[in-house]
């Protein structure tokens, strides 16, 4: 209710939008014993919203920690910004002082993976003392004209390979790409996405958490409710009546953000189905005026092939008392250690065993 009362007309990423946070707070936060906390800072004279922080408060051993409403499902953190950008240092200091005062009952503030710019406005929190580069960057690309022109710009070899896979797909018989929109189609497509992702992680022997009950409930509702309100977009790529690949993401403020992608395994590997479904989704969105594509965090060859531009992200970890000071200091050491292994060894010795 607090978010709904202030969010209209403000700037945020899709992960801080009202629809996203509603599902996260209602489905995922209770199962993780995370208490929702929304900090709203207003301008004293006009009463206009300056900044909103959608947070959760959790217990980490003996520490009470306030962090972005993330819980492992949001690529980006960050505040919700008022329409008037906060540029003056004095104003930013006052806003940050107000946020800290509202969180005086916590030991540690962790604001992670924040972009420097949100909705075209500068993010004032990345200027605060203690802000450090995050471990991961975002990966974004913009299609200026058509998808065909974009593929040509990637070079002859890349374009030819994409076209070859498209021809092979068409030869499979009954090639079909569509967005799932009815409850029945959404349920079917999401079921296949889950099955394909689980099979892949089992084959790799990797730790897969999204099949846990709490995450399944979150994504099932996000897919269903998100489709109804045009936040969520779930696509399938089919051939010979079989689902070759699935793709799920969200659209916010003219940007499609890729969240989950799956394929049918080795049987379809000659089609590069992951790349193929992304290209088809790009055509779908460009025809509808969405030209900015966010491939999410993490550095993978799949993303580099599309020629993404890295978007720096920042963490702001602040200790509110002496008990939390070692954790805040360790985080800053790690940020520096990514460029210096000797500092990393020192940081590990400083913190001791986990």
C-alpha positions in Angstrom: 0.0 0.0 0.0 2.9 2.4 0.8 4.5 1.7 -2.6 1.2 2.1 -4.4 0.6 5.5 -2.8 3.8 7.0 -4.0 5.1 5.1 -7.0 3.1 6.6 -9.9 5.3 8.8 -12.0 8.5 7.8 -10.3 11.5 6.1 -11.9 12.8 2.6 -11.1 14.0 -0.6 -12.7 11.6 -3.5 -13.3 12.8 -5.2 -10.2 11.6 -2.2 -8.1 8.2 -1.9 -9.9 5.0 -2.3 -7.9 4.0 -5.5 -9.7 7.3 -7.2 -9.2 7.6 -6.2 -5.5 4.0 -7.2 -4.8 4.8 -10.8 -5.8 8.1 -10.8 -4.0 6.8 -9.4 -0.8 3.7 -11.7 -0.7 5.2 -14.9 -2.0 8.9 -15.1 -1.4 9.6 -12.9 1.6 7.4 -14.8 4.2 9.1 -18.1 3.3 12.5 -16.6 3.8 11.5 -14.9 7.1 12.2 -11.6 5.6 10.3 -8.6 6.9 9.3 -6.0 4.3 10.6 -2.4 5.0 9.8 0.5 2.7 11.7 3.8 3.3 10.1 6.9 1.8 12.0 10.2 1.9 10.0 13.3 0.9 11.0 16.9 0.3 10.2 18.9 3.5 8.5 21.9 1.9 6.6 20.4 -1.0 6.0 16.9 0.3 7.1 15.5 -3.0 8.8 12.1 -3.0 12.6 12.3 -3.3 13.5 8.7 -3.0 12.0 5.3 -2.1 13.9 2.3 -0.9 12.0 -1.1 -1.1 13.9 -3.3 1.4 13.7 -6.4 3.5 15.1 -6.9 7.0 16.6 -10.3 7.9 18.6 -11.8 10.7 22.1 -12.9 9.8 23.4 -14.7 12.9 23.4 -11.9 15.5 23.0 -9.1 13.0 19.9 -7.4 11.7 20.5 -6.6 8.1 18.5 -4.3 5.8 19.0 -5.1 2.1 17.4 -4.6 -1.2 14.2 -6.6 -1.8 16.1 -9.2 -3.8 16.2 -12.7 -2.2 18.1 -14.1 -5.2 15.6 -13.3 -7.9 16.4 -9.7 -8.8 19.4 -8.8 -11.0 19.5 -5.2 -9.9 18.9 -3.3 -6.7 18.4 0.4 -6.4 16.1 3.1 -5.2 12.9 4.4 -6.7 13.6 8.0 -7.7 11.5 11.1 -7.7 11.2 13.1 -10.9 13.5 15.9 -9.7 17.0 14.4 -9.8 19.1 14.7 -6.7 22.3 16.4 -7.9 23.4 18.7 -5.2 25.7 17.1 -2.6 23.9 18.8 0.2 20.5 17.3 -0.9 22.0 13.8 -1.3 23.6 14.0 2.2 20.3 14.9 3.7 18.5 12.1 1.9 21.1 9.6 3.0 20.9 10.9 6.6 17.1 10.4 6.5 17.5 6.8 5.2 20.0 5.9 7.9 17.7 7.4 10.5 14.8 5.3 9.3 17.1 2.2 9.6 18.5 3.0 13.0 17.2 -0.4 14.3 19.4 -2.4 12.0 23.1 -3.3 12.3 24.1 -3.4 8.6 22.7 -1.8 5.4 23.4 -3.8 2.2 22.4 -2.1 -1.1 23.8 -4.3 -3.8 24.0 -4.3 -7.6 22.8 -0.7 -8.1 23.1 0.9 -11.5 24.5 4.4 -11.7 21.5 5.6 -13.6 17.8 4.7 -13.1 15.2 5.7 -15.7 17.5 8.3 -17.1 18.2 9.9 -13.7 21.5 9.6 -11.7 21.3 7.3 -8.8 22.5 9.4 -5.8 23.3 6.5 -3.6 26.3 5.4 -5.7 28.0 8.6 -4.7 28.0 7.8 -1.0 31.1 6.9 1.0 31.5 3.2 1.0 30.1 2.6 -2.5 32.2 0.0 -4.4 32.0 -1.7 -7.8 29.8 -4.8 -7.7 31.0 -8.2 -8.6 28.9 -8.4 -11.7 28.0 -6.0 -14.4 24.7 -5.6 -16.4 24.6 -6.5 -20.1 22.5 -4.3 -22.3 22.0 -3.7 -26.0 19.8 -1.4 -28.1 18.5 -2.2 -31.6 18.4 1.1 -33.4 16.7 0.0 -36.7 15.7 -3.6 -37.4 16.8 -7.0 -36.0 18.1 -7.9 -39.5 20.2 -4.7 -39.6 21.4 -5.5 -36.1 22.5 -9.0 -37.1 24.4 -7.6 -40.1 26.2 -5.3 -37.7 27.5 -8.3 -35.8 29.6 -9.4 -38.8 29.1 -11.8 -41.7 30.1 -15.0 -39.8 27.7 -14.3 -36.9 24.8 -13.4 -39.3 25.4 -16.4 -41.5 25.3 -18.7 -38.4 22.0 -17.2 -37.2 20.5 -17.6 -40.6 21.7 -21.2 -40.9 20.1 -22.1 -37.6 16.8 -20.4 -38.7 16.8 -22.5 -41.9 17.3 -25.7 -40.0 14.5 -24.8 -37.6 12.1 -24.2 -40.5 13.0 -27.6 -42.0 12.0 -29.3 -38.8 8.4 -28.9 -39.7 5.7 -26.7 -38.2 8.2 -24.1 -36.9 6.4 -21.9 -34.5 7.3 -19.0 -32.2 4.7 -17.4 -29.9 4.0 -15.6 -26.7 2.0 -17.6 -24.2 -1.0 -15.5 -23.2 -3.9 -17.7 -22.1 -3.7 -19.4 -18.6 -3.5 -22.8 -20.3 -0.7 -21.8 -22.6 1.2 -20.0 -19.9 0.9 -23.1 -17.6 2.1 -25.4 -20.3 5.0 -23.2 -21.4 6.2 -22.6 -17.8 6.0 -26.3 -17.0 8.3 -27.0 -20.0 10.7 -24.2 -18.9 11.0 -25.8 -15.4 11.5 -29.3 -16.8 14.2 -28.2 -19.3 16.1 -26.0 -16.8 16.0 -28.8 -14.1 17.3 -31.4 -16.6 20.1 -29.1 -17.7 21.3 -28.4 -14.1 21.0 -32.1 -13.2 23.2 -33.0 -16.2 25.8 -30.4 -15.1 25.6 -31.5 -11.5 25.1 -27.8 -10.4 23.2 -26.6 -7.4 19.7 -25.7 -8.5 17.5 -23.8 -6.1 14.6 -22.6 -8.4 12.8 -25.9 -7.9 12.4 -25.2 -4.2 8.8 -24.6 -3.2 9.3 -20.9 -2.3 10.9 -20.0 -5.6 8.4 -22.1 -7.6 5.6 -20.2 -6.0 7.2 -16.9 -6.7 7.8 -17.6 -10.4 4.5 -19.3 -11.0 2.7 -16.2 -9.7 5.0 -13.8 -11.5 4.5 -15.6 -14.8 0.7 -15.8 -14.4 0.0 -12.3 -12.9 2.8 -10.7 -14.9 1.3 -12.0 -18.2 -2.0 -10.4 -17.3 -0.5 -7.0 -16.6 2.1 -7.1 -19.4 5.0 -7.2 -17.0 5.9 -10.8 -17.8 6.5 -12.3 -21.2 6.8 -16.0 -21.7 7.8 -17.4 -25.2 8.1 -20.8 -26.7 9.9 -21.9 -29.8 8.6 -25.1 -31.3 9.4 -27.6 -34.1 7.6 -30.8 -35.1 5.1 -30.2 -32.2 7.9 -30.1 -29.6 9.1 -27.2 -27.5 12.7 -26.5 -28.6 13.3 -23.6 -26.2 11.5 -21.2 -23.8 12.2 -17.7 -22.7 10.8 -15.6 -19.8 11.5 -12.0 -19.0 9.9 -8.7 -17.9 9.2 -5.5 -19.7 9.5 -2.2 -17.9 10.1 1.3 -19.2 10.8 0.2 -22.7 13.3 -2.5 -21.7 12.9 -6.3 -21.9 15.0 -8.0 -19.2 15.8 -11.7 -19.8 15.3 -13.7 -16.6 15.1 -17.4 -17.5 15.8 -19.4 -20.7 15.8 -23.1 -21.4 16.2 -25.5 -24.3 15.4 -29.1 -25.2 18.9 -30.4 -24.8 21.3 -32.2 -27.2 18.5 -33.2 -29.6 18.3 -29.5 -30.6 21.8 -28.2 -30.1 22.4 -27.9 -33.8 19.9 -25.1 -33.9 21.5 -23.1 -31.1 17.9 -22.8 -29.7 18.8 -20.3 -27.0 20.1 -17.8 -29.4 17.3 -18.5 -31.9 14.5 -17.8 -29.4 16.2 -14.6 -28.3 16.4 -13.4 -31.9 12.7 -14.2 -32.4 11.8 -12.4 -29.2 13.8 -9.4 -30.4 11.7 -9.3 -33.6 8.6 -9.5 -31.6 9.5 -6.6 -29.3 11.0 -4.3 -32.0 7.8 -4.6 -33.9 6.1 -3.3 -30.7 8.5 -0.4 -30.0 10.6 -2.2 -27.3 14.2 -1.8 -28.6 16.4 -2.1 -25.4 17.3 -5.6 -24.3 18.9 -6.4 -20.9 20.6 -9.8 -20.8 21.0 -9.6 -17.0 24.1 -10.0 -14.9 27.0 -12.3 -15.5 29.6 -12.6 -18.3 28.7 -15.5 -20.7 29.8 -16.1 -24.3 26.1 -16.3 -25.2 25.7 -12.7 -24.2 28.9 -11.5 -25.7 27.9 -12.9 -29.0 25.0 -10.4 -29.2 27.5 -7.6 -28.6 26.2 -6.4 -25.3 27.5 -3.3 -23.5 28.6 -3.8 -19.9 26.7 -1.6 -17.4 28.7 -1.1 -14.2 26.8 -1.8 -11.0 27.6 -0.7 -7.4 27.3 -1.9 -3.9 26.8 0.3 -0.8 27.5 -1.7 2.4 27.3 0.4 5.6 27.8 -0.7 9.2 25.5 0.8 11.7 27.4 -0.4 14.8 30.7 -2.0 15.7 29.4 -5.6 15.4 28.7 -5.1 11.7 31.9 -3.2 11.0 34.0 -6.3 10.0 31.4 -7.4 7.4 31.3 -3.9 5.8 35.1 -3.7 5.8 35.4 -7.2 4.3 33.1 -6.3 1.5 35.2 -3.3 0.6 38.4 -5.4 0.7 36.8 -7.9 -1.7 35.9 -5.2 -4.1 39.5 -4.1 -4.2 40.8 -7.7 -4.2 39.2 -8.5 -7.5 42.1 -6.6 -9.0 44.6 -7.7 -6.5 44.9 -11.4 -5.2 47.2 -10.4 -2.4 44.5 -8.2 -0.9 42.0 -11.0 -1.3 44.2 -13.3 0.8 44.5 -10.6 3.4 40.7 -10.2 3.5 40.1 -13.9 4.0 42.6 -14.0 6.8 41.0 -11.0 8.4 37.5 -12.6 8.4 38.7 -16.1 9.3 36.7 -19.2 8.4 33.1 -18.8 7.3 
